[in-house]
Amino acid sequence: MPGPGGTPGRPGGAPPGESPGPGRSACGSGVPGPACPRLLVLTDRAQLPSGRTLRDQVAAGVEAGLRWVCLRERDLPADDRAELATELAELLHPVGGLLVAAAPAPESLGGGTIDGVHLRAHDPAPDGLRSQPRLTGRSCHDTAELRRAAAERLDYVTLSPYAETRSKPGYGPALGAAGVRAALAGAGWAADGAPRPGVLALGGISPDTAAEAVDAGAHGVAVMGEVMRAEDPADVLRRLLAALPD
């Protein structure tokens, strides 16, 4: 079965040789698979404005053009997390969006509810990774982790922290544009032209820094607190999307 808006067996993918469609480009340069939006939003219900639900925040984002969400909320019981995944998938899938779940993704999140899994830096790659009809990404923080992700032929990675972040104060040091360029160059990605995961700059990303991160070599950006804390998430997302390439 096709994934939402995509090629059979790979969620969101475009047929070989065809454009991934508006607002998307291939996750990895030369890596067969899904087309990744330029913007990924990670969830954190602890940062939501008072009285707001995670579904409310994501629904506002979808109305503004959000098409890719990573469900975190690892502290929830499996059944509650699965129910939340279903709610978010019902918002995203009708508009061709993608929902990935932060590892560990329990079996109860299967059945087409999620389109992939996001691994932590220390998580082992799943068995039979490339045979799985799902998007697979990983959190990375340095050149060595980028090289590992490329060897695993993952679809995308987050590279963090780009800047100081309220979500994880004291986490760093911040990479900034220079650090992103150095990490990519150190991994050999700037020169070899080989297939590699798409890189999403994460940490302290705002509408003011998103374009800078892409100019430094990132495919796009990943955002958590800037959207989760927002009283008007639709406005924040519109400005983020406006700052990113089509």
VMD Tcl script that draws the C-alpha trace (Angstrom):
set ca {
  {0.00 0.00 0.00}
  {1.25 3.50 -0.67}
  {2.17 5.69 2.25}
  {0.39 9.04 2.50}
  {0.96 10.82 -0.75}
  {3.73 8.45 -1.76}
  {5.11 5.45 -3.50}
  {4.02 1.92 -2.53}
  {6.12 0.60 0.33}
  {7.73 3.90 1.32}
  {5.74 6.67 3.04}
  {5.75 9.95 1.22}
  {8.13 8.78 -1.49}
  {8.12 9.93 -5.10}
  {8.63 7.49 -7.99}
  {12.23 7.31 -9.23}
  {13.11 10.23 -11.44}
  {10.07 12.26 -10.45}
  {9.91 15.37 -8.32}
  {8.92 14.72 -4.69}
  {6.34 17.49 -5.01}
  {5.89 20.99 -3.60}
  {7.69 21.68 -0.35}
  {9.67 18.47 -0.35}
  {12.95 17.13 -1.61}
  {14.62 13.77 -1.22}
  {15.69 13.09 2.38}
  {19.05 11.75 1.31}
  {21.00 12.83 -1.74}
  {20.70 9.76 -3.95}
  {19.11 7.60 -1.25}
  {15.97 5.87 -2.58}
  {13.05 6.58 -0.31}
  {10.70 9.19 1.02}
  {10.59 12.82 0.22}
  {11.17 14.79 3.39}
  {9.62 18.14 4.13}
  {12.08 20.85 5.14}
  {10.49 21.22 8.57}
  {10.08 18.62 11.32}
  {8.27 19.46 14.56}
  {9.05 17.37 17.65}
  {6.39 17.15 20.34}
  {6.71 17.99 24.02}
  {3.39 18.37 25.80}
  {5.16 19.68 28.93}
  {5.87 22.95 27.10}
  {2.35 23.59 25.82}
  {0.50 26.76 26.83}
  {-1.94 26.28 29.70}
  {-5.14 24.56 28.63}
  {-3.75 23.49 25.24}
  {-3.56 19.86 24.13}
  {-0.93 18.40 21.86}
  {-3.63 17.67 19.31}
  {-4.68 21.34 19.40}
  {-1.12 22.51 18.78}
  {-0.50 20.10 15.92}
  {-3.89 20.79 14.34}
  {-3.07 24.51 14.22}
  {0.27 23.62 12.67}
  {-1.28 21.43 9.99}
  {-3.60 24.28 9.03}
  {-0.50 26.46 8.60}
  {1.28 23.91 6.38}
  {3.04 21.57 8.83}
  {3.51 18.16 7.22}
  {5.98 16.27 9.43}
  {5.81 15.53 13.15}
  {7.90 13.39 15.50}
  {5.90 12.06 18.44}
  {8.09 11.96 21.54}
  {6.16 11.63 24.85}
  {8.12 8.51 25.84}
  {6.91 8.79 29.42}
  {3.33 7.90 28.47}
  {2.00 4.37 28.95}
  {2.12 2.48 25.65}
  {-1.65 2.52 25.14}
  {-1.89 6.27 25.79}
  {0.99 6.96 23.44}
  {-0.61 4.80 20.76}
  {-3.90 6.70 21.16}
  {-2.07 10.01 20.80}
  {-0.29 8.70 17.70}
  {-3.63 7.84 16.15}
  {-4.95 11.35 16.85}
  {-1.93 12.98 15.22}
  {-1.97 10.60 12.25}
  {-5.61 11.50 11.64}
  {-4.51 15.13 11.30}
  {-1.45 14.51 9.14}
  {-2.29 11.64 6.81}
  {-5.28 13.24 5.06}
  {-3.01 16.10 3.91}
  {-0.13 13.81 2.88}
  {1.82 14.43 6.06}
  {4.20 12.13 7.90}
  {4.25 10.98 11.53}
  {7.35 9.37 13.00}
  {7.68 8.12 16.57}
  {10.73 8.57 18.76}
  {12.28 5.23 19.70}
  {11.35 3.00 21.28}
  {8.27 2.73 19.06}
  {6.10 -0.01 20.59}
  {4.31 -2.51 18.39}
  {1.02 -0.81 19.26}
  {2.16 2.14 17.11}
  {2.22 0.00 13.97}
  {-0.56 -0.81 11.56}
  {0.02 2.25 9.39}
  {-0.41 4.77 12.20}
  {3.21 5.89 12.06}
  {5.38 6.34 9.00}
  {8.73 5.78 10.66}
  {10.94 5.86 13.72}
  {13.42 8.38 15.09}
  {16.38 6.75 16.84}
  {18.42 8.28 19.65}
  {22.16 8.56 19.11}
  {22.81 5.40 21.15}
  {19.97 3.26 19.76}
  {20.97 0.28 17.59}
  {19.65 0.33 14.05}
  {16.66 -2.01 13.63}
  {17.29 -5.37 11.96}
  {16.54 -5.33 8.25}
  {16.49 -1.53 8.29}
  {16.49 -0.87 4.55}
  {13.83 -3.52 3.88}
  {11.35 -1.75 6.13}
  {8.70 0.43 4.47}
  {9.28 3.29 6.85}
  {11.22 6.48 7.33}
  {14.17 6.09 9.70}
  {16.16 8.90 11.28}
  {18.60 9.40 14.12}
  {19.74 12.13 16.51}
  {23.35 13.16 15.79}
  {25.66 15.63 17.49}
  {29.05 15.31 15.80}
  {30.96 14.09 12.77}
  {31.34 10.51 14.01}
  {27.59 10.14 14.48}
  {26.95 11.59 11.02}
  {29.29 9.03 9.50}
  {27.50 6.23 11.33}
  {24.12 7.42 10.06}
  {25.43 7.52 6.49}
  {26.79 3.98 6.82}
  {23.38 2.85 8.08}
  {21.76 4.51 5.03}
  {19.25 6.34 7.16}
  {16.76 8.71 5.58}
  {17.47 11.74 7.77}
  {19.27 12.92 10.90}
  {18.91 15.79 13.30}
  {22.13 17.65 14.10}
  {22.13 19.50 17.40}
  {22.31 21.79 19.15}
  {22.33 24.51 16.53}
  {21.91 27.29 19.10}
  {21.20 27.73 22.79}
  {17.80 26.30 23.58}
  {15.22 26.89 26.30}
  {14.09 23.28 25.99}
  {17.51 21.98 27.11}
  {19.32 24.80 28.88}
  {23.07 24.28 29.17}
  {23.09 21.71 26.38}
  {25.89 22.33 23.97}
  {28.15 23.84 22.92}
  {26.02 25.34 20.18}
  {27.17 24.48 16.65}
  {25.88 27.50 14.78}
  {26.31 27.78 11.03}
  {30.07 27.30 11.24}
  {29.68 24.13 13.30}
  {27.19 22.64 10.85}
  {29.55 23.33 7.95}
  {32.46 21.82 9.87}
  {30.50 18.70 10.87}
  {29.37 18.07 7.29}
  {32.85 18.67 5.92}
  {34.38 16.42 8.58}
  {31.98 13.65 7.60}
  {33.09 14.06 4.00}
  {29.58 14.90 2.83}
  {30.47 18.20 1.26}
  {32.90 16.64 -1.19}
  {32.16 13.01 -1.98}
  {28.64 13.34 -3.43}
  {27.73 9.93 -2.00}
  {24.22 9.07 -0.80}
  {23.65 10.49 2.66}
  {20.82 11.27 5.05}
  {19.15 14.64 4.93}
  {20.35 16.82 7.82}
  {17.91 18.81 9.94}
  {19.43 21.44 12.22}
  {17.85 21.18 15.69}
  {18.07 23.22 18.86}
  {17.24 26.88 19.28}
  {15.84 27.10 15.76}
  {13.52 30.04 15.09}
  {12.19 31.81 12.00}
  {15.25 34.06 12.28}
  {17.81 31.22 12.12}
  {16.14 28.63 9.86}
  {17.45 30.03 6.57}
  {20.93 30.41 8.03}
  {21.00 26.72 8.96}
  {20.00 25.68 5.44}
  {22.60 28.00 3.94}
  {25.16 26.18 6.10}
  {24.30 22.89 4.40}
  {21.29 21.51 6.27}
  {18.39 20.06 4.28}
  {16.00 21.75 6.68}
  {15.29 22.29 10.37}
  {13.71 20.48 13.30}
  {11.89 22.50 15.94}
  {10.39 21.70 19.32}
  {10.08 24.47 21.90}
  {9.53 27.35 19.50}
  {6.35 25.64 18.31}
  {5.30 23.78 21.45}
  {5.42 26.94 23.62}
  {3.74 29.18 21.06}
  {0.42 30.83 21.87}
  {-0.04 31.08 18.11}
  {1.72 28.04 16.62}
  {0.25 28.69 13.18}
  {2.01 32.05 12.99}
  {5.35 30.56 14.08}
  {5.05 27.77 11.54}
  {4.10 30.06 8.69}
  {7.21 32.15 9.40}
  {9.41 29.06 9.64}
  {8.09 27.69 6.37}
  {8.50 31.06 4.66}
  {12.18 31.05 5.69}
  {12.85 27.64 4.14}
  {13.34 26.68 0.48}
  {10.38 25.24 -1.40}
}
mol new
graphics top color blue
foreach p $ca { graphics top sphere $p radius 0.5 }
foreach p [lrange $ca 0 end-1] q [lrange $ca 1 end] { graphics top cylinder $p $q radius 0.2 }
display resetview
